[in-house]
Amino acid sequence: MERLDRQVDAYIGWKRDLIREITRYRSWLAHNRLTSEAVDARLERALRLLRTDHITLAFVGEFSRGKTELINSLFFANFGRRILPSQAGRTTMCPTELFFDPRSERSYIRLLPIETRLEDAGLAQLRRMPRQWLQLPLDPHDPTNMTEAFGQIATTKAVPAEVAIELGFDAQALEPADVPGKVLVPAWRHALVNFDHPLLRQGLRVIDTPGLNALGSEPELTLSMLPNAQAVLFMLSADAGITASDMQIWQRHIAPLGEDTEGNLFAILNKIDVLWDDLAGEGFVQESIDQIRATTAQQLGICVEDVLPLSAKQALLARARNDEALLERSRIDQLERLLSERVLAHKERLIEEGVVQQVLSLMHNSQQVLNGRLERITEQRNLLDERRQGSGQTLLELTARTRHEHNRHHKRLLDLKTNQRLLQRQGEQLRVAIRAERLQEHLGRLRRSLTGSLTTLGINLAIQHFFRSLDQDLAALELEAQRANKMLEAIYRRHNEENPLHGLDAPSFRTEPFLRELRGLQHKADQFRRQLKTLLTEQHALTRRFFATLVQEVIGLHARVRQQADLWASDALTPLLQFSLEHKQQIEGHMLQLKQLASDARRGELLARYVDELQQQAAQAGEMLRALRRPSPIRRQHKVVNLVGLGQAERAGDTG
């Protein structure tokens, strides 16, 4: 745990440094009269992304695989007891989220009654309805209070079998109640746990999901929460191997996530302590673990390195007793190492690509402008010295040359603003291709078809037509994006030809991520359709809830595409506008200096003072560039010195 704590601390510290340097850069831009509304908006978005970023770990698996025990060993071992309910049988039948809410004055558990499953409202809507939840206070300083409060998550209630079916459960898979004809269902649909833990405080979030039945009956888990997790830990038991229900969970809910999680799916082979055999010796134990690990990897179709054998029970016991030897034998350190090296490395790479590189590009432009100012002032000083030595060159010549350059940059800025209006119109075409009204038309047809269809075939055709319509919209968007990207590339190509030392890469509008996300939703819908025969006759509420959740996910996807189109249209030319505007401002400042130089008898002293100021500002720019270029914590560990793919801004070099 110490390793994971240390790595998360380093990650948070790195983000804090980035926030500090970006904030410093904004002040630096204002001081040097280089700021603009577009640049300030981009920096504000970068800061918001850094401040709201978090890491989500999802623990998934059938009951009695040790998910909750592993969470106890990772987060609650310091209490010396099991805080989350974890005993034999089905304990956590209620999906549970652990996080830290800095806006709340104290820790709490919020519980959502299971009866809300009979409504169409999804979890996202219900989160905004506090009256629907039961809130229990948590006292982190009182382990007994913590145990009792967390114990509420595992409570059950007896209901008739037909009610259990309507709530979305498979009645045959539930435990019978003491009353004939009734079965036990979880009392709560979802649990939110706000808890002040060092890792949770740093932005880590944990999702503990029950087995197959809960995943199948809570659409938001599989449509939204699991796909958005940075790592999915699939729990298996070393003593049972992969059962039929384990494989069903993997194939139906976990394996399809592989494309979007970029290799962050892991199988946890828990309970390896059942293989410990003091008489046979460590060699035999190791061979047994290696064999079951290889078999598990083969069955799941993943790398052996992504199957982690460990004992959550022994890890919890070792931490409660401070037993280092037992802790090492539990192998939980391998999981912590993997989480720190793979999951955090993935997050660091996203921040480098989404924040650091963009800010570096802006900052490099600003530094070049300041260096240009310094060169011009140096030229003025040299001119002054030459005049004193009787040189024939006059201030008039320099002023005329500067005015000509100012006119050129002014014209270039006007051209860019014309191009920006063209891009805005192209952005409007992007928005037309995916306008909200068109989505509402698709949704209206889908609702009418689902309401009017009494057969599985009719519902299947309605869903297929809905996704076909969305596909056609995104295909139209792709055509418009290709036109927009070609236009933008031509504008950037002209800039790069005119300014070979300050080349910039055109930011293309990409539709591939949205297409992948739509394919994922369609895959989930296809899986659900295959179960429709049973669902139509027994689980009407689940069917309504699934489609309500699916619709919300599609609406969210559509909104993100439109937002991205808006951002692209407004930001695509920002680097070029910044470059031209800064150079125009620089030349205007230079012309003002020339005017003062011609009239002020103390011009030599003024120039010297101005040079000192510019050198100080250039030095600050160099410091900020070096701070932003500092590798992320994982890269520093691996002794990687430079960020990858910084584009033209990096190739131009750092002259500060």
N, C-alpha and C positions, 0 to 999 in steps of 0.2 A: 504493500500500500504506500510505503514511503516513496517508492519510485514514481508511482502514478501521481501522488501528491506533488512531488517535485516537478514533474513534467507539466502538469496542469498549471502550477504556479509560474513556471517559465513561460508557458503559452500566454497566460493572462498578463504577465509582466511585459511581454513583447507587444501585445495589443495596446497596453497602456502607453508604452513608448511611442508606438505609431500615432496614437491619439494626440500625445503631447507634441510630436513633431509636426503633424498636420495642422494643429491649432496654432503652433508657432509660425508655420508657413503662411497661414491666413493673415496673421498680424504683420508679418514681413511684407506681404503683398500690399497691404494697406499703407504701410510706412513708405514704401517705394513707389506708390501711385501706380501699381500694376494690377490692381484687382479689377474684376468685372463681375457682372451678375451671373453669367454662365459658369465661370470658374468657381465662384463662391457656392453656387448650387451643387456643383460636382463634389466639392470638398465637404459640404454638409452631408451629402448622401454617403460619402465614404466614412465620415465620422459616425453616422447613424448605424451603418452596417457593423462597424467595430463595436459599438456600444450595446447593440441588441443581439450580437452573435452568441450562440450557445451550442453545446454538444449534447446530443441525445443518444443514449444507449438503450436498446430495446432487448429485454430478456423474453424469449419465446420458447415454448415447449409444452408437452403434455404434462398433466399433473404428476406429482411425485418424482420429478426429475431434479429437484433441488434448486429451482430458480430463486425462490425466496431465501433459501439458506445461503446462496452465493451472495445475494444482495446484503444480507445480514453480515457476512464475513467481510465484505468490501466497505460497508458504510457504518455499521453499528457495533463492531467488535469491541469498541472501547467501553461499552456499557456492561460488558461481562456477561451478557445474556442475550437471548434471541428477542429482538424488538419486534420485527415483523413476524406474524404467526407462521410457524414452520414446523409442522409435525407430520407424522405418517398420515396418508390419505389425502383427500382433496381439501386444501386449506384456502389459498388465495384464489377463489373462483371469480373474484371481482378485479378487473384491470385496475392497476394502481400506478399513478404518476408521482414521482418524488422530484421536488425542485425547491429552490429558494426564491421567495418573493420579497424583494427589498422594500416594497411598498407596505407590507404588512408589519405591524408592530410585534406580533408574536406568532409562534408556530401553530399550525392547526391541521386537522384532517377534515375534508369536506366529502360527504357521502351522498351519492345520487340514488334514490330509491329505484329498485328493479322495475317497479310498475311504469316508470317513464318509457319503457320499451314499447308500451301499447300505444304511445303517441308517435306522430310522424317526425317530431323534432329530433335533430341529430345532436351529438355531444357538443359541437361547436356552438349551436344555438343555446343549449342548456347551460353552457358555461357562463353565458351572459344573464342567466336568471338565478340569482343567489337564493331566492325563496324556495327553489326546487331542491336545494341541498341541505343536509343536516351538517352543521359545523361543530366539531369537537376540539376543545383546546388541547394543545400539547405542551408539556413542561419538560424540556430537554434535561433539566437538572433532577428529574424524578423518574428513574427507570421503571418504577411500578406504574406510574401514570402513563408512561409511554407504552408499556406492554399492554395495559388494559385498553388504551385508545386504539392501538393498532389491531388489537384482537377483534374490534368491532368490524374490521374489514372482512373477516372470515365468517361472520354470522350468516346463518341460513334461515329460511322460513318454509313451512309446509304449505303446499298449494295442490289443488287437484291436478292430475296429469294433463287434462286438456288446457288448463291455464298455463302450465309450464310450456306446452307446445306453442301456445299463442305468444308467450314471452320469447320464443325463439330457441328453446332447449329441445334436445332429444330426450324424451322422457325415459327411454330405455337405458340411457347412460347415466341417469341420476339415481342417487341413493333413495330408497323408500323411507317415508316418514313413519312415525309410530302409529299414525292414523291410517287405516286401510284406504287405498285409492288415492293417497296423496304422496307426493315426492318432495324432496328437499331441493330448493333453488337458492342461490345466493340472495341475500336481502338487499344487496346494493349492486347497482349497474356499473358504477365507476367511482374511483376514489382519487382525490387530489390531496397530496401531502406536501404542505409547505414546512420545510424543516431546515434549521440553520446548521448546515454541515459545511466544513471547509471546501470540499469539492463542489457541493451544490451551490454554495455562495459564489464560486468562481464561474458559474454558468453551465455546470453539468446537470443534465436532466436524465432521469431513469424511468423507463416504462416496464412494469412487471405485468405480463399478460398470462391469463390462465390458458388452458389447453385448447384443443381443436374446437370444442363446442363454443367457447367464447369468441374465438376468432371468426367462426362461421356466422355467429349471430350478432356480431357488432361490426357492421360494415365500415365504420369510421376507422377502426383499428387497421384494417387491411387496405383501405383506399387512401388513407391520409397519414396516420400516425407512423406506421412501419416504414412506408416509402420515404418519409422525411427524417428518419433516424440516421445518424452518422455510422452506427454499427448495430447489427442485429446479431445477438448471441443466441444460437439455437441450442437448447439444453437437451442432452441425452444422458442416459444412465449406463455406466460401464457394465453393470450386472445384468442389464436387460437387452443391450444392443439396440438396434433400430427396429422398433415395432411397426406394425401396419399403420397405427395412428400417427406415430412419429413421421413416417414417410409421407403420409397424407398431408400433414402440416407443412413439411418441407416442400413438397411438389406444388401444393396449392397456394401457399402463402409466402414462403421464404425464397425459394429458388428464383421466381420471377423478378425479385428485387435486385438480382445480381447485376444487371446492366447499369442501373442508375446509382448503385452504391459503390461502384468502382472497387470491387474486391473486399468490401467490408462486411462480408457475411462469414461468421465463424461458428463452428460446432464446438460446444463445450461438452466433453466426455466426463461427466461428473461421477462421483462415488468410486474412484479408483482404489479407495482404501479396502473395498471388498476383495481386491486382488492381492492385497498385501499378505505375504506368507513368510513368517520369520523362519520357518523350517526349510522352505525351499531356497531361500536366499534372494538377495536383491537382483541378481542376474536373471533368475527365473521370472521375477515380478516385472522387471523391465521388458523382458521378451514378450510377456503376456500383454503388457500395455501397448507396446509397439505394434503387436499383431492386431489388436482390436482397433487401434488408431488407424492403421492402414486400411482395414476392412471398412471402417466408417467413412473414410475419405473416398474410397472407391464407390461405395453405395450412394453417397451424396453427390459424387462428381466434382469434388473440390480438392485442393492441394492438401497433402498431409500436414503441412505447416499450419493450415487453418483449422485443424482439429486439435483442441487443447485438452489433454487429460489432466484432471485435478480432483481434489476432494474439498468441496466447500465446507463440509462438516468439520473436517480436521483443521482446515484453515481458520475457521471461527474459533475452534477450541484452542488452537495454538496462539491466536492473538489474545484471547481472553486470559491465557495462562502465561503469556510472554515466552512461549516455548519456540525458540528459533529453529531447532532441529526439526520439530514437527511441522513448522511453517514451511520450511524448505521442502520437506517430503510431500506436503500437500500440493505443491507445484502451482500455487495461486500466483506466484511471482511471474510465471510465464504469461498468464493472462494480462497482468498489469503491464508487463513489458510490451505485449502486443498492442494493448490499447494505447499506450503512450507513443509507440513508434508508428503504428499504422493509422489509427483514427486521428490522432492529433496532427500527424504529418499531412493527412488529407485535408484537414481544416486549415492548416498553415498554407498549403498550396493554393486553396481557394482564396484566401485573403491576399496572398501575394499576387494572384492573377486579377482579382476583382478590385483590389484597393491599391496595393503598393505600386504596381506597375503604372497605373493610371496617374497616381499622384507624382511619381517620378517623372513621367513625361511632361506634366504641367510644370513641375519644379525645374526641370532641365531647360525648358523654354525660358522661364523667368531668369534663370542664371545666365543664359546666353545674352538676354537683353541687357542685364546689368553689366556683363563683361563688355558689351558693345558700348555702353555709356562710358565705361572706364577707358576704352580705347580712344573714344572721341575726345574726352577731356585730356588724355595724354597728348593727343594730336594738337589740341589747343595750346598746351604748355610748350610743346616743341615749337609751335608757330610763334609763340610769344618770344621764346629764346632766339629764334631766327630773326625776328624783327629787330631785336636788340642788337643782333650781329649784322644788321644791314641787309637781310635777305629780301629778295624782290617779291616773294609771295605775300599776298595781302589777305586781310580778314575778309575782304569782299569776295574773293575767289572761293574761300572756304564756305562763306555764307551762301553763295549761289549754288554750290555743289550740294550743300545740306538741304536747301529749299527744293532742289530738283528731286532729291531722294525722298523728301517728305511728300511731295506731290505723287511720286510713284507708289509709296505705301498707302497714301490716302485713296488713290484709284484702286489699288489692290483690295483695300478694305471694303470699298463700295462694291467691287465685283463679288467679293465673298458674301456680302449681305444680299446681293441679288441671287447668288447661288443658294444661300440659306432659305430664301423665299421659295425657290424651286424645290428644295429638299422638303420644306414644310408641306408643299403641295403633294410631293411624292409620299410624305408621311400620312397625308390625308387619304391617299389611295390605299395605303396599308391599313388604315383604320376602317375604311369602307369595306375592305375584304373581310373583316372580322367584326363588323359593327354589332353592338349589343342587340339591336332590334332583330337582326338576322338570327342570333342565337335564341331569342325569345320565340321566334317563329318555329324553329326546330323543336324547342321544348314544348310549345303549345301542341304541335302535331304529336309528339311523343305521349303527352298526357292524355290527349283525346284517344289515341290508339290503345294505350294501356287500359283506359277506362272502358272502352268499347269492346276489348278483346276478351273472349271467354275461353280461348284455347291457347295452349302452349305455343302453337305455330304462329298465331297472331301476335303474341307478345314478342316472340323471337324476331319476326319480321319487322316489328316496330323498332326494336332496339338496333337491329342491323341497319335500318334506314336512317336512324338518328346518327349513328356513327359514320355512315357513308356521307351524310350531309356535312358533318364536321370535317371529314377528310377533304371534301370538295372545297370547303372554305379555306382550309389551310393550304391546299394546292394553289388556290387563287392568290393567297398571301405570299406563297413562295415565288410565284411569277412576278408579283409587284416588288418583292424583296430583291430579286435578281436585277430588275431595272434600276432600283434605288442604289444598289451596291455598285453597279457599273457607272452610274452618274457620279457617285462619291469617289470612286477610284480614279476617274478622269480628273476630278478637281484636285485630289491629293497628288496625282502624278505631275500635274502642272506645277504645284508648289515645290515638289521635290526637285524638279528640273531647274526651277529658278533659285532654289536654296539648297544646293547639294550637301552643304555641311549641316543642314538642319532638317533632314528628311524625316517624315512621319508616316506611320502606317494608317491606312484608312480603316476605321472601325466598322466592320460589316454588320448588317442586321441578319442574325441567324435564326432560322426557324426550327432547326433540328431538335433542340432540347424540348420544344413544345410538342413536336410530332412524337417524340419518344414517350413523353408523359401521356399523350392521348392514347398511344398504343397500349400503355400499361393499364389505363382505365378500361379500354376496350377488352383487354385480356381478362380483367376481373369481371366485367359484365358477361363475357362469354362463359366463364366458369359458373357464374351464378345462374345463367340461363339453363345450364345442363342440369341444375337441381330443381328447375321450375315445376316439374310434375308433382314432386312431393310438396314443395313450398306452396303451390296454389291451393292445395287441398287442406293443408294443416297450419301454415304459418303466414297468414295474410299480413300481419303487422310487420314481420321481418321483411317481406317483399316490399311493402311500402317504404320501410325505413331504408332498405338498400338503395332503392331508386331515388329517394329523397337525398341520401348522402351522395350518390353518384352525380346527381344533378348539381349539388353544391360544389363538388370537385370540378365539374366541367365549367361551371360559372366562374369559379376561381381561376382556372386555367385561362379561360377566355379573357378575364380581366387583366391577368398578368401579361398576356400577349399584347393587348391594347396599350397597357402602361409601357411595355418595352418599346412599342412602335412610337409612342409619344416621346419617350426619353431619347430614342435614337434620332428622331427628326430634330429635336432641339439641341442635342449634344454632338451630333456627328461632325460638325464643323468647328466645334469649340477650340480644339488645339490650333487650327489654322487662324481663327479669329483672334485667339489669344496672342499668337505669334505676331500677326500683323498689327494688332492694336498696341501691343507692348512696344513694337519697333516704332510705330507712329508717335507714341507718347515719348519714347526715348529721343527721337529726332526733334520733337517740339521742345523738350527740355534742353537739348543741345543748341537749338536756335536761340532760345532765351539766354543761355550762357554766352553765346557769341555776341548777342546784343549788349549784355552787361560788360563783356570783355572789351568791346569797342568804346564804351563810355566810362568805365570805372578805372581810375588811376591805380586802385589796389587790386587789379585783376590777377596779378601773380599770386597774391596771398589768398584771394578767393578760390582760385583754381587749386591751390595746394590743399586748402581745407576741404574742397569738394572731392578731390582725389582720395583723401583720407577716409571720408565718409563712405564713398563707393567701395573702397577696399574693405572696410569693416563689413558692409552689407554683403559683399561678395564672399567674404570669409564665412559669414553666417549661412549663406546659401550652400557653401561647400560642406559645412557641418551638418546641415539638415539633409543634404543628399547622402552623405556618408552614413548618417543615422538610419535613414530609410533603406539604404542598400544593405544594411547589416543583415546577415542571414537569419532566418527564423531559428528557434531553439533546436529543432530536430536537425536542420542543416548544419548548424554550428557543431552539434555533436558528431556529425559525419564529416566535419572539416570541409564543408562545401563553402567556398568563399563568395562566389557570385550568384546572384539570382539568375534563374534560367529564363531565356526568352524575353529580355527587357526591350527588344525591338530597336528601332532606330535611335531612340533617346539614349539607350545604353551605349550603342556603337559610337555615338558622337563623342563620348568621353566626358570626363568630369574635369573642367578647367578651373573649378573653384578650389 
